């Protein structure tokens, strides 16, 4: 599959890197993912591998970029999410993420729970 890109109304860009063949999650689902997050300059600020492996969370309890972008993925897919600051941590920043930072996440959707 050639990568395809879609831009959502919020400005979030979802670049589909490898196809998945499973279900697509809803905002109310719990998803399990591998991920790596980087700042615009390429500096990694977080990765699931730093926490011992895949992460699971309710999709509606994370930054809007993830809530919107991961719903566009299918189980087994890998995608790159480009998140404008307004869909990430905005003016407050958090930890190693400065305020008003656009972020990029490489995400692999492993499974969907309830």
C-alpha positions in Angstrom: 0.0 0.0 0.0 1.3 3.4 -0.9 1.0 5.8 2.0 -2.2 7.9 1.8 -2.7 11.1 3.7 -5.9 12.8 5.0 -6.2 16.2 6.6 -9.0 16.5 9.1 -11.0 19.7 9.7 -9.1 20.4 12.9 -5.8 20.4 11.0 -4.7 17.0 12.2 -2.9 15.1 9.4 -3.1 11.3 9.3 -0.6 9.6 7.1 -1.5 6.0 6.6 1.9 4.1 6.4 0.9 0.4 6.5 -2.6 -0.9 6.0 -4.5 -2.6 8.8 -7.3 -5.0 8.2 -9.1 -4.9 11.5 -11.9 -2.7 12.9 -11.7 1.1 13.3 -12.1 2.3 16.9 -14.8 4.7 18.1 -14.0 7.6 20.5 -15.4 5.6 23.4 -13.2 2.5 22.8 -10.1 1.6 24.8 -7.2 1.2 22.3 -3.8 -0.5 22.7 -1.0 1.1 20.7 2.7 1.4 20.3 3.7 5.0 19.7 6.6 7.4 19.5 6.1 11.1 19.9 8.5 13.8 18.5 8.7 17.6 18.5 8.9 19.5 15.2 12.7 19.4 15.4 12.7 15.6 15.7 13.4 15.4 19.4 11.7 12.3 20.9 9.7 13.3 24.0 7.9 10.0 24.7 7.5 6.4 23.4 5.5 3.4 24.5 8.8 1.4 24.6 10.0 3.7 27.5 7.0 2.4 29.5 7.6 -1.3 28.9 5.6 -1.8 25.8 2.2 -1.0 24.3 -0.1 1.5 26.0 -3.8 1.2 26.5 -6.2 4.0 27.1 -9.8 5.3 26.4 -9.6 7.1 23.1 -11.7 10.0 24.4 -9.4 10.7 27.4 -6.3 11.7 25.4 -5.4 14.8 23.3 -7.9 15.7 20.5 -5.3 14.8 17.9 -5.3 11.2 19.1 -9.0 11.0 19.6 -9.6 12.1 16.0 -6.6 10.5 14.3 -6.7 7.0 15.8 -10.3 6.7 14.8 -9.2 6.9 11.2 -6.9 3.9 11.7 -7.7 0.1 11.5 -6.3 -2.5 13.8 -2.9 -3.6 12.5 -2.2 -0.2 10.8 0.7 2.1 11.3 0.2 5.8 10.8 1.9 9.1 11.4 -0.2 11.7 13.1 0.8 15.4 12.7 -0.9 17.4 15.5 -1.2 21.2 15.4 -0.6 22.6 18.9 -4.3 23.4 19.3 -5.1 19.6 19.0 -2.2 18.6 21.4 -1.2 20.4 24.5 -1.8 24.0 23.3 -0.5 26.9 25.3 0.1 24.9 28.5 2.7 22.4 27.1 3.5 19.5 29.4 6.8 17.9 30.6 9.3 18.1 27.8 6.8 19.6 25.4 7.0 23.4 25.2 3.9 25.5 24.9 2.4 25.9 21.4 4.2 22.9 20.0 3.1 21.0 16.9 3.7 17.3 17.5 4.2 14.2 15.4 3.3 10.7 16.6 4.1 7.4 14.9 1.3 5.1 16.0 0.6 1.4 15.5 -3.0 0.3 16.5 -2.6 -3.1 18.0 -6.1 -3.8 19.4 -9.5 -2.3 20.4 -11.2 -3.2 23.7 -14.3 -1.8 25.3 
